[in-house]
Amino acid sequence: MRDIPPEQSLIEYPSAFPIKVMGQQVEGFVDAMVSVALQFDPGFDAASIEHRPSKTGKYLGLTLTVTATSREQLDELYRTLSTHPMVKVVL
């Protein structure tokens, strides 16, 4: 992966950065996503999560707004969420 100089980044750090995560609506999904978010943003507020259930109720979309401090932090957060067994999609 090639580093992008800070002056060429489209994101200013630190900033509030929303990440959309979708998974099956099962017990523990929200708690697991909160746990991941806290690993990368110790000040993450679980009360700020936006919940969007699918029409059938089988899936749950979450918007997690984390405080982004670097490109590396965001890349690692996306990797961690993308490889989590409960996650279907990360945007």
KOLDO-153972 format. One record per residue: x, y, z of N, C-alpha, C, CB in turn; residue in three letters; residue number from 0. Coordinates in nm, 3 decimals, padded with zeros to 5 digits, always signed. Glycine has a CB too. Layout:
<r n_px="X" n_py="Y" n_pz="Z" ca_px="X" ca_py="Y" ca_pz="Z" c_px="X" c_py="Y" c_pz="Z" cb_px="X" cb_py="Y" cb_pz="Z" residuo="ALA" num="NUM"/>
...
This chain:
<r n_px="+00.084" n_py="-00.117" n_pz="+00.000" ca_px="+00.000" ca_py="+00.000" ca_pz="+00.000" c_px="+00.089" c_py="+00.123" c_pz="+00.000" cb_px="-00.096" cb_py="+00.000" cb_pz="+00.121" residuo="MET" num="0"/>
<r n_px="+00.052" n_py="+00.220" n_pz="-00.079" ca_px="+00.134" ca_py="+00.339" ca_pz="-00.089" c_px="+00.077" c_py="+00.447" c_pz="+00.002" cb_px="+00.141" cb_py="+00.389" cb_pz="-00.235" residuo="ARG" num="1"/>
<r n_px="+00.165" n_py="+00.517" n_pz="+00.070" ca_px="+00.123" ca_py="+00.624" ca_pz="+00.160" c_px="+00.083" c_py="+00.747" c_pz="+00.082" cb_px="+00.234" cb_py="+00.658" cb_pz="+00.260" residuo="ASP" num="2"/>
<r n_px="-00.024" n_py="+00.809" n_pz="+00.126" ca_px="-00.071" ca_py="+00.933" ca_pz="+00.065" c_px="-00.025" c_py="+01.047" c_pz="+00.156" cb_px="-00.229" cb_py="+00.934" cb_pz="+00.046" residuo="ILE" num="3"/>
<r n_px="+00.049" n_py="+01.142" n_pz="+00.101" ca_px="+00.093" ca_py="+01.255" ca_pz="+00.185" c_px="-00.027" c_py="+01.326" c_pz="+00.245" cb_px="+00.179" cb_py="+01.354" cb_pz="+00.103" residuo="PRO" num="4"/>
<r n_px="-00.017" n_py="+01.373" n_pz="+00.370" ca_px="-00.131" ca_py="+01.438" ca_pz="+00.436" c_px="-00.191" c_py="+01.551" c_pz="+00.355" cb_px="-00.089" cb_py="+01.490" cb_pz="+00.571" residuo="PRO" num="5"/>
<r n_px="-00.109" n_py="+01.624" n_pz="+00.284" ca_px="-00.162" ca_py="+01.737" ca_pz="+00.206" c_px="-00.246" c_py="+01.692" c_pz="+00.086" cb_px="-00.048" cb_py="+01.824" cb_pz="+00.157" residuo="GLU" num="6"/>
<r n_px="-00.235" n_py="+01.563" n_pz="+00.047" ca_px="-00.314" ca_py="+01.510" ca_pz="-00.064" c_px="-00.436" c_py="+01.430" c_pz="-00.017" cb_px="-00.227" cb_py="+01.424" cb_pz="-00.152" residuo="GLN" num="7"/>
<r n_px="-00.450" n_py="+01.413" n_pz="+00.114" ca_px="-00.562" ca_py="+01.338" ca_pz="+00.169" c_px="-00.691" c_py="+01.418" c_pz="+00.154" cb_px="-00.538" cb_py="+01.302" cb_pz="+00.317" residuo="SER" num="8"/>
<r n_px="-00.800" n_py="+01.350" n_pz="+00.125" ca_px="-00.930" ca_py="+01.415" ca_pz="+00.116" c_px="-00.996" c_py="+01.430" c_pz="+00.253" cb_px="-01.021" cb_py="+01.338" cb_pz="+00.023" residuo="LEU" num="9"/>
<r n_px="-00.936" n_py="+01.369" n_pz="+00.354" ca_px="-00.990" ca_py="+01.371" ca_pz="+00.489" c_px="-00.896" c_py="+01.451" c_pz="+00.578" cb_px="-01.010" cb_py="+01.226" cb_pz="+00.545" residuo="ILE" num="10"/>
<r n_px="-00.953" n_py="+01.542" n_pz="+00.656" ca_px="-00.872" ca_py="+01.612" ca_pz="+00.755" c_px="-00.880" c_py="+01.535" c_pz="+00.885" cb_px="-00.921" cb_py="+01.761" cb_pz="+00.774" residuo="GLU" num="11"/>
<r n_px="-00.767" n_py="+01.520" n_pz="+00.951" ca_px="-00.764" ca_py="+01.446" ca_pz="+01.078" c_px="-00.736" c_py="+01.542" c_pz="+01.192" cb_px="-00.657" cb_py="+01.333" cb_pz="+01.074" residuo="TYR" num="12"/>
<r n_px="-00.794" n_py="+01.520" n_pz="+01.307" ca_px="-00.900" ca_py="+01.424" ca_pz="+01.337" c_px="-01.034" c_py="+01.474" c_pz="+01.283" cb_px="-00.910" cb_py="+01.398" cb_pz="+01.488" residuo="PRO" num="13"/>
<r n_px="-01.123" n_py="+01.381" n_pz="+01.254" ca_px="-01.258" ca_py="+01.417" ca_pz="+01.209" c_px="-01.356" c_py="+01.304" c_pz="+01.239" cb_px="-01.259" cb_py="+01.449" cb_pz="+01.058" residuo="SER" num="14"/>
<r n_px="-01.484" n_py="+01.342" n_pz="+01.248" ca_px="-01.589" ca_py="+01.241" ca_pz="+01.266" c_px="-01.607" c_py="+01.170" c_pz="+01.132" cb_px="-01.726" cb_py="+01.306" cb_pz="+01.315" residuo="ALA" num="15"/>
<r n_px="-01.597" n_py="+01.038" n_pz="+01.133" ca_px="-01.600" ca_py="+00.961" ca_pz="+01.009" c_px="-01.703" c_py="+00.849" c_pz="+01.019" cb_px="-01.460" cb_py="+00.903" cb_pz="+00.977" residuo="PHE" num="16"/>
<r n_px="-01.810" n_py="+00.856" n_pz="+00.939" ca_px="-01.913" ca_py="+00.750" ca_pz="+00.946" c_px="-01.874" c_py="+00.627" c_pz="+00.865" cb_px="-02.047" cb_py="+00.804" cb_pz="+00.895" residuo="PRO" num="17"/>
<r n_px="-01.896" n_py="+00.511" n_pz="+00.924" ca_px="-01.870" ca_py="+00.383" ca_pz="+00.857" c_px="-01.998" c_py="+00.301" c_pz="+00.865" cb_px="-01.748" cb_py="+00.306" cb_pz="+00.922" residuo="ILE" num="18"/>
<r n_px="-02.042" n_py="+00.251" n_pz="+00.750" ca_px="-02.164" ca_py="+00.169" ca_pz="+00.747" c_px="-02.124" c_py="+00.021" c_pz="+00.749" cb_px="-02.250" cb_py="+00.201" cb_pz="+00.620" residuo="LYS" num="19"/>
<r n_px="-02.191" n_py="-00.053" n_pz="+00.837" ca_px="-02.164" ca_py="-00.195" ca_pz="+00.854" c_px="-02.297" c_py="-00.270" c_pz="+00.846" cb_px="-02.091" cb_py="-00.224" cb_pz="+00.991" residuo="VAL" num="20"/>
<r n_px="-02.299" n_py="-00.381" n_pz="+00.774" ca_px="-02.421" ca_py="-00.462" ca_pz="+00.768" c_px="-02.391" c_py="-00.605" c_pz="+00.808" cb_px="-02.482" cb_py="-00.457" cb_pz="+00.626" residuo="MET" num="21"/>
<r n_px="-02.483" n_py="-00.661" n_pz="+00.885" ca_px="-02.471" ca_py="-00.800" ca_pz="+00.927" c_px="-02.608" c_py="-00.856" c_pz="+00.958" cb_px="-02.378" cb_py="-00.813" cb_pz="+01.050" residuo="GLY" num="22"/>
<r n_px="-02.613" n_py="-00.984" n_pz="+00.989" ca_px="-02.741" ca_py="-01.044" ca_pz="+01.026" c_px="-02.786" c_py="-00.986" c_pz="+01.159" cb_px="-02.730" cb_py="-01.198" cb_pz="+01.033" residuo="GLN" num="23"/>
<r n_px="-02.916" n_py="-00.967" n_pz="+01.171" ca_px="-02.971" ca_py="-00.912" ca_pz="+01.295" c_px="-02.977" c_py="-01.025" c_pz="+01.397" cb_px="-03.113" cb_py="-00.848" cb_pz="+01.271" residuo="GLN" num="24"/>
<r n_px="-02.867" n_py="-01.042" n_pz="+01.469" ca_px="-02.858" ca_py="-01.147" ca_pz="+01.570" c_px="-02.809" c_py="-01.084" c_pz="+01.700" cb_px="-02.762" cb_py="-01.261" cb_pz="+01.525" residuo="VAL" num="25"/>
<r n_px="-02.838" n_py="-01.154" n_pz="+01.809" ca_px="-02.794" ca_py="-01.106" ca_pz="+01.939" c_px="-02.642" c_py="-01.096" c_pz="+01.942" cb_px="-02.844" cb_py="-01.200" cb_pz="+02.053" residuo="GLU" num="26"/>
<r n_px="-02.592" n_py="-00.984" n_pz="+01.991" ca_px="-02.448" ca_py="-00.965" ca_pz="+02.003" c_px="-02.385" c_py="-00.889" c_pz="+01.888" cb_px="-02.382" cb_py="-01.097" cb_pz="+02.015" residuo="GLY" num="27"/>
<r n_px="-02.457" n_py="-00.869" n_pz="+01.776" ca_px="-02.399" ca_py="-00.799" ca_pz="+01.661" c_px="-02.362" c_py="-00.655" c_pz="+01.696" cb_px="-02.498" cb_py="-00.801" cb_pz="+01.543" residuo="PHE" num="28"/>
<r n_px="-02.456" n_py="-00.581" n_pz="+01.756" ca_px="-02.429" ca_py="-00.441" ca_pz="+01.789" c_px="-02.315" c_py="-00.433" c_pz="+01.891" cb_px="-02.556" cb_py="-00.372" cb_pz="+01.845" residuo="VAL" num="29"/>
<r n_px="-02.319" n_py="-00.517" n_pz="+01.993" ca_px="-02.213" ca_py="-00.516" ca_pz="+02.095" c_px="-02.077" c_py="-00.547" c_pz="+02.035" cb_px="-02.245" cb_py="-00.617" cb_pz="+02.206" residuo="ASP" num="30"/>
<r n_px="-02.073" n_py="-00.639" n_pz="+01.940" ca_px="-01.946" ca_py="-00.675" ca_pz="+01.875" c_px="-01.892" c_py="-00.557" c_pz="+01.795" cb_px="-01.964" cb_py="-00.797" cb_pz="+01.783" residuo="ALA" num="31"/>
<r n_px="-01.981" n_py="-00.484" n_pz="+01.726" ca_px="-01.937" ca_py="-00.369" ca_pz="+01.646" c_px="-01.890" c_py="-00.255" c_pz="+01.737" cb_px="-02.050" cb_py="-00.321" cb_pz="+01.554" residuo="MET" num="32"/>
<r n_px="-01.956" n_py="-00.237" n_pz="+01.851" ca_px="-01.914" ca_py="-00.137" ca_pz="+01.949" c_px="-01.774" c_py="-00.171" c_pz="+02.000" cb_px="-02.015" cb_py="-00.128" cb_pz="+02.067" residuo="VAL" num="33"/>
<r n_px="-01.752" n_py="-00.298" n_pz="+02.027" ca_px="-01.622" ca_py="-00.343" ca_pz="+02.076" c_px="-01.511" c_py="-00.312" c_pz="+01.975" cb_px="-01.626" cb_py="-00.495" cb_pz="+02.106" residuo="SER" num="34"/>
<r n_px="-01.538" n_py="-00.339" n_pz="+01.847" ca_px="-01.439" ca_py="-00.309" ca_pz="+01.743" c_px="-01.415" c_py="-00.159" c_pz="+01.734" cb_px="-01.485" cb_py="-00.364" cb_pz="+01.605" residuo="VAL" num="35"/>
<r n_px="-01.523" n_py="-00.080" n_pz="+01.733" ca_px="-01.509" ca_py="+00.065" ca_pz="+01.724" c_px="-01.426" c_py="+00.120" c_pz="+01.840" cb_px="-01.648" cb_py="+00.133" cb_pz="+01.723" residuo="ALA" num="36"/>
<r n_px="-01.447" n_py="+00.067" n_pz="+01.959" ca_px="-01.373" ca_py="+00.114" ca_pz="+02.077" c_px="-01.223" c_py="+00.081" c_pz="+02.069" cb_px="-01.432" cb_py="+00.053" cb_pz="+02.202" residuo="LEU" num="37"/>
<r n_px="-01.189" n_py="-00.026" n_pz="+01.997" ca_px="-01.047" ca_py="-00.060" ca_pz="+01.979" c_px="-00.973" c_py="+00.051" c_pz="+01.905" cb_px="-01.032" cb_py="-00.194" cb_pz="+01.903" residuo="GLN" num="38"/>
<r n_px="-01.045" n_py="+00.117" n_pz="+01.813" ca_px="-00.982" ca_py="+00.218" ca_pz="+01.728" c_px="-01.014" c_py="+00.360" c_pz="+01.770" cb_px="-01.025" cb_py="+00.197" cb_pz="+01.585" residuo="PHE" num="39"/>
<r n_px="-01.120" n_py="+00.378" n_pz="+01.848" ca_px="-01.160" ca_py="+00.509" ca_pz="+01.897" c_px="-01.210" c_py="+00.492" c_pz="+02.041" cb_px="-01.272" cb_py="+00.574" cb_pz="+01.806" residuo="ASP" num="40"/>
<r n_px="-01.119" n_py="+00.505" n_pz="+02.139" ca_px="-01.157" ca_py="+00.484" ca_pz="+02.279" c_px="-01.270" c_py="+00.575" c_pz="+02.327" cb_px="-01.036" cb_py="+00.505" cb_pz="+02.368" residuo="PRO" num="41"/>
<r n_px="-01.293" n_py="+00.687" n_pz="+02.257" ca_px="-01.400" ca_py="+00.777" ca_pz="+02.294" c_px="-01.531" c_py="+00.751" c_pz="+02.220" cb_px="-01.357" cb_py="+00.918" cb_pz="+02.271" residuo="GLY" num="42"/>
<r n_px="-01.537" n_py="+00.639" n_pz="+02.146" ca_px="-01.657" ca_py="+00.608" ca_pz="+02.067" c_px="-01.780" c_py="+00.601" c_pz="+02.157" cb_px="-01.638" cb_py="+00.474" cb_pz="+01.991" residuo="PHE" num="43"/>
<r n_px="-01.889" n_py="+00.664" n_pz="+02.113" ca_px="-02.013" ca_py="+00.667" ca_pz="+02.189" c_px="-02.114" c_py="+00.574" c_pz="+02.124" cb_px="-02.068" cb_py="+00.811" cb_pz="+02.199" residuo="ASP" num="44"/>
<r n_px="-02.143" n_py="+00.462" n_pz="+02.190" ca_px="-02.236" ca_py="+00.364" ca_pz="+02.135" c_px="-02.376" c_py="+00.422" c_pz="+02.113" cb_px="-02.245" cb_py="+00.243" cb_pz="+02.228" residuo="ALA" num="45"/>
<r n_px="-02.411" n_py="+00.527" n_pz="+02.188" ca_px="-02.543" ca_py="+00.588" ca_pz="+02.172" c_px="-02.556" c_py="+00.661" c_pz="+02.038" cb_px="-02.570" cb_py="+00.685" cb_pz="+02.287" residuo="ALA" num="46"/>
<r n_px="-02.443" n_py="+00.686" n_pz="+01.971" ca_px="-02.446" ca_py="+00.759" ca_pz="+01.844" c_px="-02.471" c_py="+00.667" c_pz="+01.724" cb_px="-02.314" cb_py="+00.832" cb_pz="+01.823" residuo="SER" num="47"/>
<r n_px="-02.480" n_py="+00.536" n_pz="+01.745" ca_px="-02.499" ca_py="+00.442" ca_pz="+01.634" c_px="-02.638" c_py="+00.459" c_pz="+01.573" cb_px="-02.478" cb_py="+00.296" cb_pz="+01.683" residuo="ILE" num="48"/>
<r n_px="-02.642" n_py="+00.466" n_pz="+01.441" ca_px="-02.770" ca_py="+00.466" ca_pz="+01.369" c_px="-02.800" c_py="+00.322" c_pz="+01.328" cb_px="-02.765" cb_py="+00.562" cb_pz="+01.243" residuo="GLU" num="49"/>
<r n_px="-02.923" n_py="+00.277" n_pz="+01.358" ca_px="-02.966" ca_py="+00.140" ca_pz="+01.327" c_px="-03.066" c_py="+00.143" c_pz="+01.212" cb_px="-03.030" cb_py="+00.072" cb_pz="+01.452" residuo="HIS" num="50"/>
<r n_px="-03.046" n_py="+00.056" n_pz="+01.113" ca_px="-03.140" ca_py="+00.045" ca_pz="+01.001" c_px="-03.166" c_py="-00.103" c_pz="+00.971" cb_px="-03.086" cb_py="+00.118" cb_pz="+00.875" residuo="ARG" num="51"/>
<r n_px="-03.276" n_py="-00.157" n_pz="+01.023" ca_px="-03.308" ca_py="-00.297" ca_pz="+00.991" c_px="-03.354" c_py="-00.311" c_pz="+00.846" cb_px="-03.417" cb_py="-00.351" cb_pz="+01.087" residuo="PRO" num="52"/>
<r n_px="-03.327" n_py="-00.427" n_pz="+00.787" ca_px="-03.375" ca_py="-00.454" ca_pz="+00.650" c_px="-03.527" c_py="-00.471" c_pz="+00.655" cb_px="-03.307" cb_py="-00.581" cb_pz="+00.589" residuo="SER" num="53"/>
<r n_px="-03.590" n_py="-00.467" n_pz="+00.538" ca_px="-03.737" ca_py="-00.480" ca_pz="+00.532" c_px="-03.784" c_py="-00.610" c_pz="+00.594" cb_px="-03.784" cb_py="-00.472" cb_pz="+00.388" residuo="LYS" num="54"/>
<r n_px="-03.708" n_py="-00.717" n_pz="+00.574" ca_px="-03.748" ca_py="-00.848" ca_pz="+00.627" c_px="-03.705" c_py="-00.867" c_pz="+00.772" cb_px="-03.690" cb_py="-00.958" cb_pz="+00.542" residuo="THR" num="55"/>
<r n_px="-03.617" n_py="-00.778" n_pz="+00.821" ca_px="-03.569" ca_py="-00.791" ca_pz="+00.958" c_px="-03.455" c_py="-00.889" c_pz="+00.973" cb_px="-03.680" cb_py="-00.831" cb_pz="+01.046" residuo="GLY" num="56"/>
<r n_px="-03.409" n_py="-00.946" n_pz="+00.863" ca_px="-03.301" ca_py="-01.046" ca_pz="+00.871" c_px="-03.165" c_py="-00.979" c_pz="+00.892" cb_px="-03.298" cb_py="-01.131" cb_pz="+00.743" residuo="LYS" num="57"/>
<r n_px="-03.148" n_py="-00.860" n_pz="+00.834" ca_px="-03.020" ca_py="-00.790" ca_pz="+00.843" c_px="-03.035" c_py="-00.658" c_pz="+00.916" cb_px="-02.962" cb_py="-00.766" cb_pz="+00.703" residuo="TYR" num="58"/>
<r n_px="-02.923" n_py="-00.610" n_pz="+00.969" ca_px="-02.922" ca_py="-00.482" ca_pz="+01.038" c_px="-02.805" c_py="-00.399" c_pz="+00.985" cb_px="-02.911" cb_py="-00.502" cb_pz="+01.192" residuo="LEU" num="59"/>
<r n_px="-02.836" n_py="-00.279" n_pz="+00.940" ca_px="-02.733" ca_py="-00.186" ca_pz="+00.898" c_px="-02.704" c_py="-00.090" c_pz="+01.011" cb_px="-02.776" cb_py="-00.110" cb_pz="+00.770" residuo="GLY" num="60"/>
<r n_px="-02.576" n_py="-00.067" n_pz="+01.037" ca_px="-02.535" ca_py="+00.026" ca_pz="+01.142" c_px="-02.445" c_py="+00.132" c_pz="+01.082" cb_px="-02.461" cb_py="-00.049" cb_pz="+01.257" residuo="LEU" num="61"/>
<r n_px="-02.459" n_py="+00.255" n_pz="+01.129" ca_px="-02.363" ca_py="+00.359" ca_pz="+01.096" c_px="-02.288" c_py="+00.391" c_pz="+01.223" cb_px="-02.432" cb_py="+00.487" cb_pz="+01.035" residuo="THR" num="62"/>
<r n_px="-02.158" n_py="+00.362" n_pz="+01.221" ca_px="-02.070" ca_py="+00.390" ca_pz="+01.334" c_px="-01.990" c_py="+00.515" c_pz="+01.300" cb_px="-01.975" cb_py="+00.268" cb_pz="+01.366" residuo="LEU" num="63"/>
<r n_px="-02.002" n_py="+00.618" n_pz="+01.380" ca_px="-01.925" ca_py="+00.740" ca_pz="+01.354" c_px="-01.809" c_py="+00.744" c_pz="+01.452" cb_px="-02.015" cb_py="+00.868" cb_pz="+01.367" residuo="THR" num="64"/>
<r n_px="-01.689" n_py="+00.722" n_pz="+01.398" ca_px="-01.568" ca_py="+00.718" ca_pz="+01.480" c_px="-01.488" c_py="+00.846" c_pz="+01.459" cb_px="-01.482" cb_py="+00.594" cb_pz="+01.445" residuo="VAL" num="65"/>
<r n_px="-01.401" n_py="+00.876" n_pz="+01.554" ca_px="-01.309" ca_py="+00.988" ca_pz="+01.537" c_px="-01.187" c_py="+00.934" c_pz="+01.465" cb_px="-01.270" cb_py="+01.053" cb_pz="+01.676" residuo="THR" num="66"/>
<r n_px="-01.174" n_py="+00.975" n_pz="+01.339" ca_px="-01.061" ca_py="+00.929" ca_pz="+01.256" c_px="-00.940" c_py="+01.015" c_pz="+01.288" cb_px="-01.096" cb_py="+00.936" cb_pz="+01.104" residuo="ALA" num="67"/>
<r n_px="-00.829" n_py="+00.949" n_pz="+01.320" ca_px="-00.707" ca_py="+01.022" ca_pz="+01.353" c_px="-00.597" c_py="+01.005" c_pz="+01.248" cb_px="-00.655" cb_py="+00.978" cb_pz="+01.487" residuo="THR" num="68"/>
<r n_px="-00.613" n_py="+00.904" n_pz="+01.160" ca_px="-00.512" ca_py="+00.882" ca_pz="+01.055" c_px="-00.567" c_py="+00.787" c_pz="+00.950" cb_px="-00.381" cb_py="+00.826" cb_pz="+01.115" residuo="SER" num="69"/>
<r n_px="-00.504" n_py="+00.789" n_pz="+00.835" ca_px="-00.539" ca_py="+00.696" ca_pz="+00.727" c_px="-00.512" c_py="+00.552" c_pz="+00.773" cb_px="-00.459" cb_py="+00.728" cb_pz="+00.597" residuo="ARG" num="70"/>
<r n_px="-00.402" n_py="+00.532" n_pz="+00.844" ca_px="-00.367" ca_py="+00.398" ca_pz="+00.893" c_px="-00.474" c_py="+00.344" c_pz="+00.987" cb_px="-00.231" cb_py="+00.402" cb_pz="+00.965" residuo="GLU" num="71"/>
<r n_px="-00.524" n_py="+00.431" n_pz="+01.075" ca_px="-00.629" ca_py="+00.390" ca_pz="+01.169" c_px="-00.754" c_py="+00.346" c_pz="+01.092" cb_px="-00.663" cb_py="+00.505" cb_pz="+01.266" residuo="GLN" num="72"/>
<r n_px="-00.796" n_py="+00.424" n_pz="+00.993" ca_px="-00.914" ca_py="+00.390" ca_pz="+00.915" c_px="-00.894" c_py="+00.261" c_pz="+00.835" cb_px="-00.950" cb_py="+00.503" cb_pz="+00.821" residuo="LEU" num="73"/>
<r n_px="-00.776" n_py="+00.246" n_pz="+00.774" ca_px="-00.748" ca_py="+00.124" ca_pz="+00.698" c_px="-00.757" c_py="+00.001" c_pz="+00.787" cb_px="-00.609" cb_py="+00.133" cb_pz="+00.633" residuo="ASP" num="74"/>
<r n_px="-00.699" n_py="+00.010" n_pz="+00.905" ca_px="-00.700" ca_py="-00.104" ca_pz="+00.997" c_px="-00.841" c_py="-00.131" c_pz="+01.050" cb_px="-00.603" cb_py="-00.078" cb_pz="+01.115" residuo="GLU" num="75"/>
<r n_px="-00.918" n_py="-00.026" n_pz="+01.075" ca_px="-01.056" ca_py="-00.042" ca_pz="+01.119" c_px="-01.138" c_py="-00.112" c_pz="+01.011" cb_px="-01.118" cb_py="+00.094" cb_pz="+01.153" residuo="LEU" num="76"/>
<r n_px="-01.124" n_py="-00.068" n_pz="+00.885" ca_px="-01.195" ca_py="-00.134" ca_pz="+00.775" c_px="-01.155" c_py="-00.281" c_pz="+00.763" cb_px="-01.168" cb_py="-00.061" cb_pz="+00.642" residuo="TYR" num="77"/>
<r n_px="-01.025" n_py="-00.309" n_pz="+00.775" ca_px="-00.978" ca_py="-00.448" ca_pz="+00.767" c_px="-01.039" c_py="-00.532" c_pz="+00.879" cb_px="-00.823" cb_py="-00.454" cb_pz="+00.775" residuo="ARG" num="78"/>
<r n_px="-01.038" n_py="-00.478" n_pz="+00.999" ca_px="-01.091" ca_py="-00.551" ca_pz="+01.115" c_px="-01.240" c_py="-00.578" c_pz="+01.099" cb_px="-01.065" cb_py="-00.473" cb_pz="+01.245" residuo="THR" num="79"/>
<r n_px="-01.316" n_py="-00.476" n_pz="+01.057" ca_px="-01.459" ca_py="-00.495" ca_pz="+01.036" c_px="-01.487" c_py="-00.592" c_pz="+00.922" cb_px="-01.528" cb_py="-00.361" cb_pz="+01.009" residuo="LEU" num="80"/>
<r n_px="-01.414" n_py="-00.578" n_pz="+00.812" ca_px="-01.437" ca_py="-00.662" ca_pz="+00.694" c_px="-01.410" c_py="-00.810" c_pz="+00.720" cb_px="-01.348" cb_py="-00.616" cb_pz="+00.579" residuo="SER" num="81"/>
<r n_px="-01.321" n_py="-00.840" n_pz="+00.812" ca_px="-01.287" ca_py="-00.979" ca_pz="+00.841" c_px="-01.363" c_py="-01.034" c_pz="+00.962" cb_px="-01.139" cb_py="-00.991" cb_pz="+00.865" residuo="THR" num="82"/>
<r n_px="-01.446" n_py="-00.950" n_pz="+01.024" ca_px="-01.524" ca_py="-00.996" ca_pz="+01.140" c_px="-01.628" c_py="-01.097" c_pz="+01.092" cb_px="-01.593" cb_py="-00.875" cb_pz="+01.215" residuo="HIS" num="83"/>
<r n_px="-01.643" n_py="-01.209" n_pz="+01.162" ca_px="-01.736" ca_py="-01.314" ca_pz="+01.117" c_px="-01.882" c_py="-01.272" c_pz="+01.113" cb_px="-01.722" cb_py="-01.433" cb_pz="+01.205" residuo="PRO" num="84"/>
<r n_px="-01.921" n_py="-01.169" n_pz="+01.188" ca_px="-02.062" ca_py="-01.127" ca_pz="+01.191" c_px="-02.094" c_py="-01.024" c_pz="+01.082" cb_px="-02.096" cb_py="-01.069" cb_pz="+01.329" residuo="MET" num="85"/>
<r n_px="-01.992" n_py="-00.971" n_pz="+01.017" ca_px="-02.010" ca_py="-00.863" ca_pz="+00.919" c_px="-02.024" c_py="-00.917" c_pz="+00.778" cb_px="-01.893" cb_py="-00.764" cb_pz="+00.926" residuo="VAL" num="86"/>
<r n_px="-02.126" n_py="-00.868" n_pz="+00.707" ca_px="-02.145" ca_py="-00.905" ca_pz="+00.566" c_px="-02.085" c_py="-00.801" c_pz="+00.474" cb_px="-02.294" cb_py="-00.922" cb_pz="+00.535" residuo="LYS" num="87"/>
<r n_px="-02.103" n_py="-00.670" n_pz="+00.506" ca_px="-02.058" ca_py="-00.562" ca_pz="+00.419" c_px="-02.010" c_py="-00.445" c_pz="+00.503" cb_px="-02.171" cb_py="-00.517" cb_pz="+00.323" residuo="VAL" num="88"/>
<r n_px="-01.903" n_py="-00.379" n_pz="+00.457" ca_px="-01.854" ca_py="-00.255" ca_pz="+00.519" c_px="-01.843" c_py="-00.150" c_pz="+00.410" cb_px="-01.717" cb_py="-00.276" cb_pz="+00.591" residuo="VAL" num="89"/>
<r n_px="-01.900" n_py="-00.034" n_pz="+00.432" ca_px="-01.893" ca_py="+00.078" ca_pz="+00.337" c_px="-01.839" c_py="+00.201" c_pz="+00.406" cb_px="-02.032" cb_py="+00.107" cb_pz="+00.275" residuo="LEU" num="90"/>
